[in-house]
Amino acid sequence: MDQGATVEALLSHGKVTPDDVARARLRAEVEGSAILDVLLAEGVVDRPTLLRMAAVAAGVDHVELTEHPIDPIAAAVLPGEFARRAHALPYGWSGSELLVAVPLRALSDLDLKDDIARLSGRRVRFVLAGRAEIEYRINQIYRAESELADLSSTLVVEEEQADLDSFTEVEGDAPVVRFVSLLISQAISDRASDIHIEPTEHDVRVRYRIDGVLQDAHRAPRGIHPGVVSRLKIMAEMDIAERRIPQDGRLTVNHHGQPIDLRIATLPTVWGEKIVARVLDNTNTRLGLADLGFSPANFERFEASYSKPYGMILVTGPTGSGKSTSLYATLNALNKPDVNVITVEDPVEYRLAGINQVQTNVKAGLTFASALRSILRSDPDIVLIGEIRDHETANIAIEASLTGHLVLSTLHTNDAPSAVTRLVEMGIEPFLVGSALDAVVAQRLCRALCERCKESYRPTAEELAAVRFQLDDDIDLLYRAVGCTSCAGTGYRGRMALHEVMSVTEEIERLTVARSSTDEIGTVARGQGMTTLRDDGWLKVKQGRTSIEEVLRVVG
């Protein structure tokens, strides 16, 4: 790649100034890096502009693959495995020439061009595209199923012939290694949060949880199950000989240059060990509160609570509702050099810079309660408790919040008002709950409509009445899911949070002391302006971000 020609193209097209180039060249010499990398890092030029100018300098065309349709006939001329390895995607034709999108560093790779010409039997023209775009579209076009099926046939062995010792030193290109790597890579590319590997009577079923919904991904012969389980156990540093009890482990894989952590859990079933791998997306730990989708009114209530120096804030909801993400985002806002933040979690899923994190170990006697006692002797300002599960933990957390600490934690309840009665049911004195608790945030995750294919429609009065939904005077159109290649035909892509934020006012505190019911507390909270989960969902429906059906699926 001729960096000088690209820099000249940037200058001649007015994308950078001579001063920008001089400053970048000086920094590149000091750091021993490339001048184009410096221009990108400093934000002087963005990557799409850089690619367009690099194409001009090289005398080739540039294509933005995210918006460009892919000709399936063109894509089919290369095997998926070759396309992935070479980072090259045939996407169309120019006369008799095959157009192949390649990243910047491959433009001058004549050997690669010859290999593609030999495999395709066509003349090849390279077109410049972003590497990330190429990899994304390759994963869309060349799904892993066919390669997984081929590997499955080579991996089939009788269970009683499986030699566990042979898996402790597996070659990097062994079929079982490739099979497991493909499963993980495809899951990450599909934005899956969990990978389920489930043995059945006749085969092995692989499912991915994408945007909160499980989807079938692959079926494989039952004979491969022992090898796949052993490989994952070795990667996660678990006991491969122990099949009778559940185990937990953790591993890190490299996906397109990015380290991705996976938490592995095994569960013995009647047909063998089921494995669930939770994909830990570390970008969640860098989220700000503004990224969580709070409505202005809900955010104002929540900010008023976490800005106080002491008190307890609870985030409630079922497993997988984004409670930990919300707590981490809150910690990111609170984590400053002048405060001591300590967490106790089971397990510690994400490592946070500048925060002291403690992982419970029940076998060693380190429970939430015992860890919390030690934490309070370590001079904390802010304490995060992964989950309040029992009376002892709840009692210590309440005492901590009453003695000048800000305590953040989670609780399993259906809505915000239920958190108050849940703590009382745990055996905490009502007057302590009312005094310590400052706010409760109930949360659910719903799927967001795909921006590329969602369609507007005008709902009938009967449809709205059936779900108790009322349109605003200035809104007469809503949106619904359709399905396209971008969202894998589901009509949804990504998720957003629905919130219910209840501030514990004096009146709610009095109701708590009086042991009032959840319904009574909820009625008062709504009268004081609390937006329910469903109403927050309706707000996001009116904004065109999700659908009525999705809100009803999540909150009923």
C-alpha positions in Angstrom: 0.0 0.0 0.0 1.4 3.4 -1.0 0.7 5.6 2.0 2.3 8.6 0.3 -0.2 8.4 -2.6 -3.1 8.1 -0.2 -1.9 11.2 1.8 -1.5 13.1 -1.4 -5.1 12.2 -2.4 -6.4 13.3 1.0 -4.5 16.7 0.5 -5.6 17.3 -3.1 -9.3 16.6 -2.2 -9.2 18.9 0.8 -9.8 16.1 3.3 -6.8 17.0 5.5 -4.6 20.1 5.7 -0.8 20.3 5.4 -0.6 21.0 9.1 -2.6 17.9 9.9 -0.2 15.8 7.8 2.9 17.4 9.3 1.6 16.8 12.9 0.7 13.2 12.1 4.0 12.5 10.3 5.9 13.7 13.4 3.8 11.6 15.8 4.2 8.6 13.4 8.0 8.9 13.5 8.0 9.1 17.3 5.7 6.1 17.8 7.0 4.1 14.9 3.5 3.8 13.4 1.9 4.6 10.1 0.9 8.1 9.2 -2.6 6.9 8.1 -3.1 5.2 11.4 -2.3 8.4 13.2 -4.7 10.4 11.1 -7.4 7.9 11.9 -6.6 7.8 15.7 -6.7 11.6 16.0 -10.0 11.8 14.2 -8.6 14.0 11.4 -10.2 11.7 8.8 -12.7 8.9 9.2 -12.2 5.4 7.8 -14.8 5.6 4.9 -13.1 8.8 3.6 -9.7 7.2 4.0 -10.8 4.1 2.0 -12.2 6.3 -0.8 -9.0 8.3 -1.1 -6.9 5.1 -0.9 -9.0 3.8 -3.8 -8.4 7.0 -5.8 -4.6 6.8 -5.1 -4.5 3.1 -6.2 -6.6 3.7 -9.2 -9.3 1.2 -8.2 -13.0 1.4 -7.4 -14.4 1.6 -3.9 -17.5 -0.2 -2.7 -19.5 0.2 0.5 -20.6 -3.4 1.1 -23.1 -2.6 3.9 -25.4 -0.9 1.3 -24.4 -2.9 -1.8 -26.5 -6.0 -2.9 -24.4 -9.1 -3.2 -24.9 -11.3 -6.3 -25.3 -14.8 -5.0 -24.0 -16.3 -8.2 -20.8 -14.3 -7.9 -20.4 -15.2 -4.2 -20.8 -18.9 -5.0 -17.7 -19.1 -7.2 -15.5 -19.1 -4.0 -15.8 -21.6 -1.1 -16.8 -20.0 2.1 -13.6 -21.2 3.9 -11.4 -19.6 1.3 -13.3 -16.3 1.4 -13.0 -16.2 5.2 -9.3 -17.0 5.2 -8.5 -14.5 2.4 -10.9 -11.8 3.5 -12.1 -11.6 -0.1 -15.7 -11.4 -1.2 -16.9 -11.8 -4.8 -20.0 -9.5 -5.0 -20.8 -8.9 -8.6 -19.8 -8.7 -12.3 -18.4 -6.1 -14.7 -18.9 -7.7 -18.1 -17.0 -10.9 -17.8 -14.9 -9.8 -14.9 -15.5 -11.0 -11.4 -15.6 -8.1 -8.9 -14.0 -9.0 -5.6 -14.0 -6.8 -2.6 -10.7 -6.9 -0.7 -9.2 -4.8 2.2 -6.6 -2.2 1.7 -3.6 -4.4 2.4 -4.7 -7.1 -0.2 -5.0 -4.7 -3.2 -1.5 -5.4 -4.4 -1.6 -9.2 -3.6 -1.1 -10.7 -7.0 -0.9 -14.2 -5.7 -4.4 -13.9 -4.1 -5.8 -12.5 -7.4 -4.3 -15.5 -9.3 -5.7 -17.9 -6.7 -9.2 -16.4 -7.1 -8.9 -16.4 -10.9 -7.9 -20.1 -10.8 -10.8 -21.1 -8.5 -13.4 -19.1 -10.3 -12.2 -19.5 -13.9 -12.8 -15.8 -14.5 -10.8 -12.6 -14.9 -10.7 -10.9 -11.5 -10.9 -7.2 -10.7 -10.1 -6.1 -7.1 -12.4 -3.4 -5.5 -11.5 -1.8 -2.3 -13.8 -2.2 0.8 -13.4 -1.9 4.5 -12.1 -5.1 6.2 -14.9 -5.1 8.8 -17.6 -4.7 6.1 -16.1 -7.6 4.2 -16.0 -9.9 7.2 -19.6 -8.9 8.2 -21.0 -9.7 4.7 -18.9 -12.9 4.4 -20.6 -14.1 7.6 -24.0 -13.2 6.1 -23.4 -14.8 2.7 -21.2 -17.8 3.7 -23.0 -19.2 6.7 -21.0 -21.8 8.7 -23.7 -24.5 8.4 -22.1 -26.3 5.3 -18.6 -26.3 6.8 -20.0 -27.4 10.1 -21.8 -30.3 8.4 -18.6 -31.4 6.6 -16.7 -31.3 9.9 -19.5 -33.2 11.7 -19.1 -36.1 9.3 -15.4 -36.3 10.0 -15.9 -36.1 13.8 -18.5 -38.9 14.2 -17.1 -41.5 16.6 -18.8 -43.9 18.9 -19.0 -42.5 22.4 -17.3 -45.5 24.0 -14.3 -45.0 21.6 -13.8 -41.4 22.6 -10.3 -41.1 24.2 -10.4 -38.1 26.5 -6.7 -38.0 26.9 -6.3 -37.3 23.2 -8.1 -34.0 23.6 -5.5 -32.5 26.0 -3.1 -31.9 23.1 -5.2 -31.1 20.1 -3.6 -29.7 16.9 -4.9 -26.2 15.9 -6.3 -27.5 12.6 -7.9 -30.7 14.1 -11.6 -31.1 13.0 -12.9 -30.8 16.6 -10.9 -27.5 17.1 -12.2 -26.1 13.8 -15.8 -27.2 14.6 -15.8 -25.5 18.0 -14.1 -22.4 16.6 -16.7 -22.1 13.9 -19.6 -22.4 16.3 -18.2 -19.7 18.5 -17.2 -17.4 15.6 -20.6 -17.7 13.9 -22.4 -17.0 17.3 -20.3 -13.8 17.8 -20.9 -12.7 14.2 -24.7 -13.2 14.7 -24.6 -11.1 17.9 -25.6 -14.1 20.0 -25.6 -13.6 23.8 -25.6 -17.4 24.5 -24.6 -20.6 22.7 -26.6 -23.8 23.7 -25.1 -27.1 22.8 -27.7 -29.7 23.7 -27.4 -33.5 23.3 -30.7 -35.3 22.4 -31.4 -39.0 21.9 -30.4 -39.0 18.2 -28.3 -35.8 17.5 -26.8 -32.7 19.0 -28.7 -29.4 18.7 -26.9 -26.0 18.7 -29.0 -22.9 19.4 -28.0 -19.3 19.6 -29.9 -16.7 21.7 -30.1 -13.6 19.5 -31.8 -10.4 20.8 -33.2 -12.5 23.7 -34.8 -15.2 21.5 -33.4 -18.7 21.0 -32.9 -19.7 17.4 -31.8 -23.1 15.9 -28.4 -22.8 14.4 -27.1 -26.3 13.6 -27.8 -30.0 14.0 -25.0 -32.5 14.2 -24.6 -36.3 14.6 -24.6 -37.4 18.2 -21.2 -39.0 17.9 -19.4 -35.7 17.9 -20.7 -34.7 21.3 -17.9 -36.1 23.5 -15.2 -34.4 21.5 -16.9 -31.0 21.4 -17.6 -31.1 25.2 -14.0 -32.2 25.9 -12.6 -29.4 23.7 -14.7 -26.7 25.4 -13.8 -28.0 28.9 -10.1 -27.9 28.1 -10.4 -24.4 26.7 -12.3 -23.3 29.9 -9.8 -25.2 32.2 -12.5 -27.6 33.5 -12.2 -31.3 34.5 -12.8 -33.3 31.3 -13.2 -36.6 33.2 -16.0 -35.3 35.5 -19.3 -35.7 33.8 -21.7 -36.2 36.8 -21.8 -32.7 38.3 -22.2 -29.2 36.8 -19.0 -27.2 36.2 -18.3 -23.6 35.4 -15.4 -22.1 33.5 -14.2 -19.2 31.5 -12.3 -18.8 28.3 -11.1 -16.0 25.9 -11.2 -16.3 22.1 -9.8 -14.0 19.5 -12.5 -12.8 17.0 -11.2 -10.7 14.2 -8.5 -9.3 16.4 -10.8 -8.6 19.4 -10.6 -10.6 22.6 -14.0 -12.0 23.5 -14.7 -13.7 26.9 -17.1 -16.6 27.2 -18.4 -18.1 30.5 -19.0 -21.8 30.1 -21.5 -23.9 32.2 -22.0 -27.6 31.9 -25.2 -29.4 33.1 -25.6 -33.2 33.2 -28.8 -34.4 31.4 -30.2 -37.8 30.6 -28.6 -37.7 27.1 -25.2 -36.2 28.2 -23.7 -32.9 29.2 -25.5 -29.7 28.0 -23.2 -26.7 27.6 -24.2 -23.1 27.7 -21.6 -20.5 26.7 -22.5 -16.9 27.6 -20.8 -14.5 25.3 -19.6 -11.6 27.4 -19.6 -8.4 25.4 -17.1 -6.1 27.0 -18.5 -3.1 25.2 -21.4 -3.2 27.7 -18.9 -2.2 30.4 -18.1 1.1 28.6 -21.7 2.1 28.1 -22.9 5.4 29.5 -26.2 6.0 31.1 -27.3 7.9 28.0 -26.9 4.7 26.0 -29.4 2.8 28.2 -32.6 4.3 26.6 -34.0 6.1 29.6 -36.8 8.4 28.9 -36.1 12.0 30.1 -38.5 11.7 33.0 -37.1 8.3 34.1 -33.5 9.4 33.8 -34.2 12.5 35.9 -35.6 10.3 38.7 -32.7 7.8 38.5 -30.0 10.5 38.4 -31.5 12.2 41.5 -31.0 8.9 43.3 -27.5 7.8 42.2 -26.2 11.3 42.7 -26.8 11.1 46.5 -23.8 10.1 48.7 -25.7 7.3 50.5 -28.9 5.1 50.2 -29.8 2.0 48.3 -30.7 1.6 44.7 -32.2 -1.6 43.4 -32.5 -2.8 39.8 -35.1 -5.6 39.4 -36.1 -7.9 36.6 -35.7 -11.5 35.5 -32.4 -13.1 34.4 -31.2 -11.6 31.1 -33.0 -8.3 31.5 -29.9 -6.2 31.5 -29.6 -5.4 35.2 -25.9 -5.9 35.3 -25.4 -3.6 32.3 -27.4 -0.9 33.9 -25.4 -1.2 37.2 -22.1 -1.1 35.3 -23.2 2.0 33.4 -24.1 3.6 36.7 -20.7 2.7 38.1 -19.0 4.2 35.0 -20.8 7.5 35.9 -19.8 7.3 39.6 -16.2 5.9 39.2 -13.9 8.9 40.0 -10.5 9.0 41.6 -11.9 10.5 44.9 -14.3 7.5 45.6 -13.6 3.9 46.6 -15.8 1.5 44.6 -16.0 -2.1 45.6 -18.2 -4.8 44.1 -19.0 -8.4 45.2 -20.3 -10.5 42.3 -21.1 -14.2 41.5 -19.3 -14.4 39.1 -17.3 -11.4 38.0 -18.3 -11.3 34.4 -16.7 -8.1 33.3 -13.4 -6.6 34.6 -13.8 -2.9 35.2 -10.8 -0.5 35.4 -10.4 1.4 38.6 -12.9 -0.7 40.6 -12.1 -3.3 43.2 -14.1 -6.5 42.3 -14.6 -9.5 44.6 -15.9 -12.8 43.4 -17.8 -15.0 45.8 -16.5 -18.5 46.5 -19.0 -20.5 48.5 -16.7 -23.5 48.9 -14.1 -21.3 50.6 -16.8 -19.6 52.7 -16.8 -16.4 50.8 -20.5 -15.7 50.4 -22.2 -12.4 49.5 -22.8 -11.8 53.2 -19.3 -12.6 54.4 -17.7 -10.7 51.6 -19.9 -7.7 52.3 -18.8 -7.6 55.9 -15.2 -7.5 54.8 -15.9 -4.9 52.2 -17.4 -2.5 54.8 -14.1 -2.7 56.7 -12.2 -1.6 53.5 -13.5 2.0 53.6 -15.8 1.9 50.6 -17.9 4.9 49.3 -19.9 2.9 46.8 -20.7 -0.8 47.1 -22.2 -3.0 44.3 -23.7 -6.3 45.4 -24.4 -8.6 42.5 -27.7 -9.9 43.9 -29.6 -9.8 47.2 -30.5 -13.4 47.7 -31.2 -13.9 51.4 -31.9 -12.2 54.7 -28.3 -11.9 55.8 -27.1 -10.2 52.6 -30.2 -7.9 52.6 -29.7 -6.9 56.2 -26.0 -6.0 55.8 -26.8 -4.0 52.6 -29.5 -2.1 54.4 -27.2 -1.3 57.3 -24.5 -0.2 54.8 -26.8 2.2 53.1 -27.9 3.7 56.4 -24.3 4.3 57.5 -23.2 6.6 54.7 -22.6 4.2 51.8 -24.2 4.2 48.3 -25.4 0.6 47.7 -26.3 -0.7 44.3 -27.8 -4.2 43.9 -30.3 -6.4 42.0 -33.4 -8.2 43.1 -35.7 -10.7 41.3 -39.1 -9.1 41.2 -41.6 -8.4 38.5 -41.9 -4.7 39.0 -40.5 -1.8 41.1 -43.2 -1.7 43.9 -42.7 -5.4 44.5 -39.1 -4.8 45.6 -40.4 -3.1 48.8 -42.6 -6.0 49.9 -39.9 -8.6 48.8 -37.4 -7.1 51.2 -39.9 -7.1 54.0 -40.7 -10.8 53.2 -37.0 -11.5 53.6 -37.3 -10.5 57.2 -36.0 -6.9 57.0 -37.9 -4.5 59.4 -40.2 -2.3 57.3 -39.0 0.9 58.9 -35.4 0.0 57.8 -36.5 -0.7 54.3 -38.4 2.6 54.1 -35.4 4.5 55.5 -32.7 2.8 53.4 -34.3 2.4 50.0 -34.0 5.4 47.7 -35.1 4.1 44.3 -36.1 1.0 42.5 -35.6 0.5 38.7 -37.5 -2.4 37.1 -36.2 -3.3 33.7 -36.9 -5.5 30.7 -35.2 -5.8 27.3 -37.2 -5.7 24.1 -36.1 -6.1 20.5 -35.7 -3.0 18.4 -37.2 -2.9 14.9 -34.7 -3.3 12.1 -34.2 0.2 10.6 -33.7 -1.2 7.1 -36.9 -3.0 6.7 -39.5 -1.8 9.2 -42.7 -0.6 7.6 -45.3 2.0 8.8 -49.0 1.2 9.1 -52.1 2.9 10.4 -53.6 0.7 13.2 -57.3 0.4 13.6 -59.2 1.6 16.7 -60.1 -2.0 17.5 -56.5 -3.1 17.5 -55.5 -0.3 19.8 -58.4 -0.9 22.2 -57.6 -4.6 22.5 -54.2 -3.8 24.0 -55.2 -0.6 25.8 -53.0 1.6 23.6 -53.8 5.2 22.9 -52.2 7.2 20.1 -51.2 10.8 20.6 -53.0 13.5 18.6 -49.9 14.1 16.4 -49.2 10.4 15.8 -51.3 8.3 13.5 -48.7 5.8 12.1 -46.9 3.0 13.9 -44.2 0.6 12.7 -44.1 -3.2 12.5 -41.5 -5.9 11.7 -41.0 -7.1 8.1 -37.6 -9.0 7.8 -34.6 -8.7 5.5 -31.1 -10.0 5.2 -29.7 -7.4 7.7 -31.9 -8.8 10.5 -31.9 -12.5 9.4 -35.6 -12.2 8.4 -36.7 -11.5 12.0 -37.6 -7.8 11.5 -35.7 -6.9 14.6 -32.1 -6.0 15.2 -30.6 -5.2 18.6 -32.4 -4.6 21.8 -33.4 -1.7 24.0 -34.4 -1.4 27.7 -37.9 -0.6 29.1 -37.8 1.1 32.5 -40.0 1.7 35.5 -38.3 4.0 38.0 -39.9 4.4 41.4 -38.6 7.0 43.8 -39.2 6.1 47.5 -41.0 9.2 48.7 -42.2 9.9 52.2 -45.6 8.6 51.4 -44.2 5.3 50.0 -42.0 5.1 53.1 -45.1 5.4 55.3 -46.9 2.6 53.3 -43.8 0.4 53.7 -43.8 0.9 57.5 -47.5 0.1 57.5 -46.8 -3.2 55.5 -49.1 -2.1 52.7 -49.5 -4.4 49.7 -47.6 -4.1 46.4 -50.8 -2.9 44.7 -51.2 0.0 47.2 -47.6 1.0 46.8 -47.9 0.8 43.0 -51.0 3.0 42.9 -49.3 5.7 45.0 -46.1 5.5 42.9 -48.1 5.9 39.6 -50.0 8.8 41.1 -46.6 10.4 41.8 -45.6 10.1 38.2 -44.0 6.7 37.9 -44.1 5.3 34.3 -44.9 1.6 34.2 -42.9 -0.8 32.1 -45.8 -1.1 29.6 -46.2 2.6 29.3 -42.5 3.0 28.7 -42.9 0.4 26.0 -45.8 2.3 24.4 -43.6 5.4 24.4 -41.0 3.6 22.4 -43.6 2.2 20.1 -44.8 5.8 19.3 -41.2 6.7 18.6 -41.1 3.9 16.0 -38.3 2.0 17.8 -40.2 -1.2 18.5 -43.6 -2.8 17.8 -46.8 -3.4 19.9 -46.3 -7.1 19.6 -42.8 -7.0 21.0 -43.8 -4.9 24.0 -46.6 -7.3 24.7 -44.2 -10.3 24.4 -41.9 -8.7 27.0 -44.2 -7.1 29.6 -47.6 -8.7 28.8 
